[in-house]
Structure formats: C-alpha cells, structure tokens
Amino acid sequence: MTEPKESKNIFDEAPAFDYDEQAPLIDAEEFFKVINSRRSVRVYKDDPVPGAIMTRSLQAALLAPNSSNLQCWEFYWVKTPEKKAQLVKACLGQPAASTAPELVVAVARTKTWNWARKEMKKIFDETEKSGTKVPASARAYYEKLVPFVYCQGPLGAWGLIKKCLVWSMGWFKVIPREPTSKAQLKIWAVKTTALACENFMLAMRAQGYDTCPMEGYDSARIRRILKLPCDAVPVMVISAGKRAKGGIYGPRIRFPSENFIKEV
C-alpha cells in the first residue's frame, strides 16, 4: 500500500510538524492588571529607563504574531541626543515626546517580505540538516504562494493583474483578496507592526514603566532623521518612562462596549 501523498497546500490541512509546546500557567489577574494600568502618559519624570528594561521590551515586541511570519517591522530606539532632539521637534514638541527619557519609532516595511522568505528557506534547510523533515506544504507556501501574494511588480503592474485574477476567481471560490496594490501592502505591514507595538507597551507596563503611542508627527521629517528607505512606513512614535504627576490627563474614557462588541 502506498502512503498518501502529502498536500502542498498549507490551507488544506495542518502541516505535519512533529513539535509540541505546552502553554505555561498564567496569573490572569496580574495580566489584566497590566492591561488596565496601561495608560497613554503625556508627561514623564526625569528618571532614566534602564537599558535592560528597554531591550527586554523591544525583544517582546518581536514576539508578536505577524502575517506569514515575515516580520515586516523595524524599531528605531533613538538614543543619540541630536537625533532625539530632532525627533521631538518632528513630534510637534508635544510633552509626551519632549519629557520622555526614551523614544522608539515603529516602522513597517513593505519590501522585506522577499528577504524574509529567503531566510525562511535557509531555516528550513538547516532544520532538515538536523534531521527534522519540513512539510512540503510549508516549503511551497514560502517558495510559491508568498511571492504571488506580496509581489506587486514594476509600477504595481503585477498587482493590477492579480486584482483582475482575484476578482474573476472570487466568483467561483473562496480566495484571499488582498494585497493587490501597494496601498494594501502598506495596510498589511502596518497591521503587523501595530501588534508588535502593543507587545512593547504592555511589556514596559509589566516592568513598571509607561508609554504613549503618538501619531501626531511629521512623517517626512522622521524619514529624513532616520534615513528610512522608500518602502518604510512610520507607524507610530512611542515614548517611554515613569509617569509624572499630571502625566495622565484624566480617568480612562471608553464608550459602552455594546457599541463595539457584536455577537452574530
């Protein structure tokens, strides 16, 4: 009897990875204490943030879930006094930036997917050298599907062709419809980077420090300050430090949850 042929479509069935990772027990109340005490702090104390705290929190950011594990993010921990002063100015001089001991710029990248998939292939090769077989569906995903999904081609030409293909095929089958343009690729990258930003902010709060995610800034100036490549998208500037008295402008305000949580 011949063995069943392994599927090369990662969506058909779960790849046969021989790996099991047990989840540790979590103190739920401590977790929700972190979430409930995270506030956007606008004024900070002068107390410095230990470098180990920043490093650990930035490493936590990189553990966030991300699309296809392509990790299309970068975090610029701005430490040079000159660049930091320029960044504060680019953030309109707002107290959340000007009083902060630390500033981090979260950046989404829309072109690094190709580099990431090649790195994934190297990881698969090393995995198999160690004696662990990588499912054909996992290899096919990165070798064939990822370039098809994320490549937009010169001047977005391939994206336009894909849009037509997706529109036609979508009449007959369920199919992922994005990204088929550079604009949709930016949305893809920003979504992933925003998840990592939340990881960073919660990690800081868990270690006794505070943050403020800022969207009020001059993105063109930030690009120049950090010398960002053309595919880089500044997502937010995050300040960090110890909250000062008056640094939180009032009790947290949230609209009724039924406005946003829908059961269908």
N, C-alpha and C positions, 0 to 999 in steps of 0.2 A: 504494500500500500504506500502510495506516495504521500509525502507531507503536504498539507495545504500551502499554497503559495502565499507568501507574506504580502500584505497590501502595501502599496507605495503611496497611498493617500492617507495622510495623517488625520484627516477628518472622518474616515470610515470607522476606525476603531483606535483604541489607545495603543500606542507603540509598546512593544513587549520589553520594556526596560526592567531588568532584574534589580530593582532598587526599592528600598522601603525606609522611610524616615518617620519616626514616631514623633508626634507633637508633644512638647512638654506641657505640664500643667501650668496654668496661668492664674494669677490672682486677679480676677475680673474687676474687683473693686478698685485695686490700685491702677489698673488700666484705665478705667473710666475716670479716676481722679486726674490722671494725666490729661485726658481729653477735656474734662470740664474746667481744668485750671489753665488750659492754653488760651491766652488772650493776645490780641494784637497790641503790643506795647509801643507807645509813641514817644516815651521819654525814659532814658536809662540812667542808672547810676554810673559812676566812673569806674566801678570795679571791673578789672580785666576778666576775660573769659580764658581759663586755662586752655592751652593748645590741645591737650589730650581730649578735652571735652568737645572742642570743635571737630577734631579729627574723627572721634568716635561717631559723632552725629552725622558728619558727611559720609562716613562709611555706611551708616544706617540708611542714608538716602539711596545709596547704590543697591540696597537690597529690596527696593520697591518693585512691585510687579511691573512688567513692561511688555509692550507688544512684540511678540515673536522672539523675545529675549534679545532684541537688537540694541538695547541700551543706548538710545539716541539722545543722551543728555551729557552736559558738562556743567561743573560747578566751579566758579571762579571765586576763591577765597581771597578777597582783596586786602593785602597786608601792607603794601608799600604806601607810606604816608602821602606821597604826591598823588598816586592813583586814587587813594581813598578820598582825598580832598576833592579830586575831580569827580568822583562818583557821587559824593554828597551833593555837589553842585548839580550834577545830572539828575539827581532825585529831587530837584527843586529846593534843596536846602531844608527839607522838612525835618522836624525834630527826630522822627523815627530813624532818620539816617544820620543826622549831624551829632546826636548824642550817643550813638551806638558804638560800643567798643569794637564790634566786628560787623563786617558786611560781606554777604555772599551773593553773587549773581548766578541765577539758574538760567541755563541756555539750552534750548532744544536744537538738535542738529537734524537736517533733513537728507543729508547725503552720506552719512556714516553707515547706513544700513548695508552698503556693499562691502565695506571693510569688515563689518561685524559678521556678516555671513561667511566671509572667507576665514575669519578667525574661528568661527564655529566649526568649519570643516576641519581646521587643524586640531581642534579639541576632540572631534570625533576620531580623527586619525590616531591621536595619542591614546584615546580611550580603547580603541581596538588593539593597539600595540600592547596594552596592559592585559589583554585577554577578555575584555568585555565587548560583546557584539553590539553595535549600534543599529537599531532597526532601520530597514530600508526606507520606511516612510519618513523618518526623521531626516535622513540624508536628502531624500527627494524634496522635502519641504524647503530646505535651505539652498539646494542646488538649482531647483527649477521654479518653485512657487514664489519664493521671496523676490527674485529678480522680476518676475512677471507682475507681482503686486506693486512693488515700490518704485521700479524704474519708470520715469516719465519721458525719457528720451530728449533729444535736442529740441529746445523751444517748446517742450511739452507735447511734441507730436505723438509720441507713443501713448501718452496719457489720453489724448483725444481719440486715438484708435481704440484704446481699452474702453473708454466710455461708451463708444458705439457697440463694441462687443458685449459689454456688460448689459447694456440696455436691451439688446436683442436676445441674449441668453436668459435674461431675467424673466422673460415672458414664460419660459418653459421649465425653469429650475431655480431652486434657491441658490443664490450666489452672493458673495461679498461684493459690495458695490463701490467701496472706496479703499484707497485713494486713486482717483483717476485725473488728478490735477496737482500742480504744485501747491495750490491753496489747501487742498485736502491733505496733502502730505505734511504741511505745517501743522494742521489740526492734529494729525496722528502723533507727531513728535511732541507737541505741546501737552497733549493729554498724558503721555507717558512721563514727561518731565514734571508735571504738576503733582503726580502721585509721589514722585521722589521728594519733592519739596515738602509735602505733608510729613513724610517719614522724618526728614531733617528737623522740622519744627517740633514734632512730638518727642523725638529723641532729646532735643535740647530741654524741653519742659520736664522730661523724666529725670534729667540730671540737675534740675533746679534752676535752669536759665530760661529766658523768654525770647520771643521773636516777634517780628512784624513783617508779613509779606507785603511788599509795596509794588503797585502797578503805576504809580504816579512818577514817571521819569521820562527823560528824553532818550528814546531808544537809539537814535542816530549817534548821539554823543557817547552812549555806553558802548556802541560798536567800535567807535574810534578809540576809546580809552583802553578797551580790552583787545583791540586789533582782531576782531572777530571775522571769520571767513564769511563769504556771501550767503552760505546756506544756514548760518546760525540765526536763531530767533530768541532774543531775550524774553524770558517768560516772566520773571519777577526778580526783584532785589529783596533779599531777606536780611534784615538787621537782627543782631543778637546781643544779649547782655542780661543784666539784672534789672528788673523793673524798678523804677524810682516812684516815689510818692507822686501821684498825679499823672503817672505814665499811662494809666488806663483811664479813658475818658468817661467811663460810667459803667453801670451794670450791663451785662450782655443782653442784647435785644434780638429776639428771634420771633418771627411771625408764627401763628399756630401751625403745628406740624401737619394737620389735616390739609393745609394748603399745598403740601408738597409730597406727602406720602400717600400713594394711591394703591389700593388693593383691587386687582382686576381678576 
